[in-house]
Amino acid sequence: MARTLPWRAVGAGAVVGLLVVGFPRLVSSPPDAWLGLNLLRAAALVLALGLAFLLDDPARQLTTPVPTRRWVRAGLRVALVAPLAAVWWAAVLALVPAPSRPPVGAITLEAVTTAALALALASVAVRFTDEPEPGPSIAATLLTVALLAALLVPARWDLFVPAGDPDWQAAHGRWAVLLAGAVVVWGVCMPEPLRRGRGKGKAGTGPGTGTGTERRSRPAPA
């Protein structure tokens, strides 16, 4: 399982995320609180774009009939990546100076929710399509949704509020609801769909296709 993971995509997201947070600090003075918050949000989004490839499986048509259930295989993929993602997130937080760092629990909730949304979208693609590698389309969808949410969501449902804003706590309540919804979608879409047509006869056994033992013997010509 570890050998089949899309390590390049996940690793690229992790490296770019570190660069997003660390590069401004190298070329200028430490960021202020507003910039630090948005750098962390950008890093979390970049990693989620990499995680959108986590369920890609070029051999999907071969692994579908194996005895191990799909939710077990997907769970193992997440279990292999989750500890590394946690270490990565700790490093990202450490790159932002303490005066510029937003509340760690709240920004971590945003990062976990963004990653969960990427995995939920990937699980939907795996459940309802036959595409073995839906990662590129999932990443594009996630990026589009993130940009539209920042621009078009009404103020009363705003998710991307600055630290210290009176709506900060309410916004993270909405983040928690999104996380719960993503987990539910993940859980619903991970099992294999029930096969249709189980009651139909197999090829060669339907009406008019009986075997030689089922055909009536014809009388020999006189």
Number of C-alpha atoms within 10 A of each C-alpha: 9 10 6 13 18 19 16 11 18 21 15 15 22 25 14 16 25 23 17 17 26 17 11 15 16 10 8 8 8 17 18 13 19 14 17 24 22 15 23 26 19 17 23 25 25 24 27 28 28 26 31 31 25 26 25 22 19 13 11 15 11 9 14 12 10 8 7 10 14 19 17 12 15 17 12 14 18 17 11 13 16 12 11 12 19 13 10 17 22 13 13 21 19 13 19 23 15 12 11 15 22 22 12 10 10 17 19 19 16 23 22 20 24 26 24 23 24 28 27 25 23 26 27 17 21 22 17 11 10 11 15 15 19 23 26 15 15 24 22 13 15 21 17 11 13 13 10 11 15 13 12 10 12 10 11 9 12 19 20 20 18 16 17 11 10 10 18 16 14 16 20 20 15 15 22 17 13 17 21 15 16 21 16 12 18 21 13 16 20 21 15 14 10 7 6 7 8 8 6 9 10 9 7 10 11 11 7 8 11 11 10 8 7 8 10 7 8 6 6 5 4 3
